[in-house]
Amino acid sequence: MKTYRRILLKISGEALSSKNNSIDPQVTQKVSQIVSSVLAQNIEIGIVVGGGNIYRGAALQESGMNRVVGDHIGMLATVMNALALNDTFRRNGINSLVMSGFEIGGGVCQNFDHNQAKENLSNKQVLIFCAGTGNPCFTTDTGAVLRGIEIEADIIFKATKVDGVYTDDPIKNPKATKYTSLTFDEAIKNDLKIMDTAAFALCKEHNIDICVFSMLEDEDTLSKILQGQELGTIVRN
């Protein structure tokens, strides 16, 4: 069984929402329980959170909004989600901190620094990374992989709505079949829309595996994977 010292968990903004709330406190509570179970296994964890539950820029950009402005708005949405997670974690006794890709004043959160981040993680503090890379034109997936590389994570976990990577969208195509594992080259060649090509290329270059899984249907899924159960889909070299 492969053991992990430090992991990076990518959570989409949509995963934090419900029909009634763009940020659902019941969902953030579930995430808190999942993080607690990871810490109980003596594994360090950093989290990258998206912002799609608050802002989706495609429609506005199609109507003429400047791409850079749209991306800046999207990065600010990730900050909101990170603060909500951080508040939930702290209320549940988890020592956590928000680190932003760009400077935000007023003591809202700290600027990202990879050396400080690694030191904090070593001291068992959960870090929540937001605002992407701090630059426009990079997806949250690419930002997550970059943070994983910078904090020297052993693996990147991507939480999605489905339990792994399929040959097609299983929600739209019931005949789609699930991959147990595949290579980065296969994912790129087959144009599998689980991460963008830049994110795959970075993982390939730095030899960091990606595990794609469903997090919120079963709150124990991540813990089970860390304990050696073969759940989700592994993408590797």
N, C-alpha and C positions, 0 to 999 in steps of 0.2 A: 504494500500500500504506500502510495506517495504521500509524504507529509509536507505540510506547508507552515512556514514561519510567519509570513506576511502576505495578505491578499488585498486585492483592489476589487471593490464591488461597484458596478455601474448600475444605477437605478434610473429608469426613465421617469420624467415628470408625470406622464400619464398614469404610471403605476401608483402614484400617491393620491390620485383623484377618485371621486365617486360621482354618482349621478347628482348628488346634492351639494358636494363641496369640491372646489378645485384642489384644495389640500384637505384630505379627510383625516381627522384626528384618530380614527380607528385604524386607518392604514399606517400612519406614522407610529402608532403604538405597536402594530405588528412588526414593523421594521425594527423597532427598539428591541422586541423580544428576540428577533433573529440575530441582531448584533450581540445581544447578551449571550446567546448560545455559542456564537463564534468565540467570544472572549473567554467563555468557560472552558474552551478547548486550548487555551493559552496561545491563541493565534491573533496576531495583530491585524487590524483592518482599517483601510482607508476607503472612503465612499465618494464616488462622483455622481452627482444628481443632475438630471436634465431639467428642462423648464417647459415642456410641451403641454402640461396641464394648464398653464397660465397664458402662454403665448405661442402661437404658431405663425411664423412669418411668411409662409408661402403665399397666402391669399393677398396680404398687404403688399408684398413685393410684386406680385402679378399686377396689382393696381397702380404700381409706380413707385412704391417706397424704395428708397436707396438701400441696397443690400447691406452696407456697413451699418446704417442706422438700425435696420431690422435685426441684425446679429447682436448689436449692443443691447437692444431691448430683450432679446432672447437670453443673453447672459445675465441680465438683471433678474429675469424670472428664475433662473437657477439659484440666485442668491436668496430669494424668498423661500424657495423649497429647502435650501440648506439650513436657513435659520429656523424653519419649522421643525425639521428633523433634530437639530441641535437642542431646541427647547424640550422636545419630547425625551430625548436621550437623558438630558440633565435631570429632568423630573423623575426619571426612572433610575437614577443613581449611576448613570454611565458618564465617565469623564470624557468629554468631547470638545471639539474646537472646530470652527469654520475657518477655512483658508480660501481666499479669493484670488482669482487670476489677475485681477486689476485692483488698484487701490480704492478703498471705500473708507471715508473718514468717519469720525464720530464714534469710534470704538465698536462699530458694527461687527467687524471680523478682521482677521489678520491677513496680510499679504502672504501669498504662497512663497515659501523658501524651502528648497528641497532638503537642505541640511537640517533645518529646524524641524521639518516634517518627519524626517527619519528619526531624529532624536525623540520627538514627541511620541511617535509610534512605539519606539523601543521602551518608552516609559508607560506603555499600555493605555495611551490616550487615543480615542477614536477620532480620526480626522475626516471632515466633510469638505470636499473640494468643490468649489462653485466658480462661476464666471468663465468656464472653459479654460482656454489657454491665455485669456486676456486679450485675444486678437480676433477680429472678425474672419469669416470665411473658413473656419475650422468647425467640424461637427463635434458634438459632445462625445461621440465615440472616439474620435481621434484624440480629443482632449483627455479622455479617460485612459487611453493607452499611453499617452505621454506622461500622465501622472503615475501610472503603474511603473513605467521605466524609471522615472525620477525617484520614486520611493523604493525602488528595487523590490517590487512585489514578485512573489513566486508564480502567481497566476492571476488572471483577470476573470472575474465572474460577471457575466451580463445577464441580468434578470429581465425576462420578457413575459409576454402574455401566454406563450406556449412552452411546452416542456422540452424544447430542444430545437435543432435545426432540421427542417424538412425539405424535401425536393421541390415543394411548392407551398403556398400558403394553406395550411391545413384547415383554416376556418372557411376558406373559399373552395378548396378542393379536398374532399374527404378521401380521395385516393392517394393523396400525398403520403410519402413514406419518410420515416425519421432516420436520420443519420445517428449512429452511435459515436462515430468520430469521423473526421475528414481533415485534409491538409489545407493550409492557407491557399496553396495553389489551386486546389479543387474548388474552394469557396469562391475564389476570384474568377476562375474559369467558368463556373456555373452561375455566376452573377447572383449568388445567394445574398439576399438583402438583410443580413443580420448585422453587419457592420460595413462601413465604407471601405473602399480599396486602400486608402491611405492608412487606416487603422490596421488592416490585415498586414500590409507591407511592413509597418513598424514592428508588429508582433513577430513576424517572420524574421526580420533582421535581428531582433534582440532575443529571439528564441523564447518568447513568453506564450504559454498556452492560454487559450480562451475557453471558458466553460459557459455555454448558453443553457439556461434552465428557467423554470417557472418558480418564482419565489413565493408569491402570496397565496396560491391555492393551498399549499402545504407549508406551513411555517418552518417545518423541520427539514425541508429539502436541502438547504445549504449545509446544515450540520451533517446530514446523512452523506452528502458528497465528500465533505471534509473527513468523515470517518471511513471513507473507502467505498461507499456504494456507488455503482455506476448509473448515475442519473444524469439527465440532460445530454448535451452533445459537447465533446471536446474537439476544438480546432487547434491543430498543432503542426509543427514542421514534420 
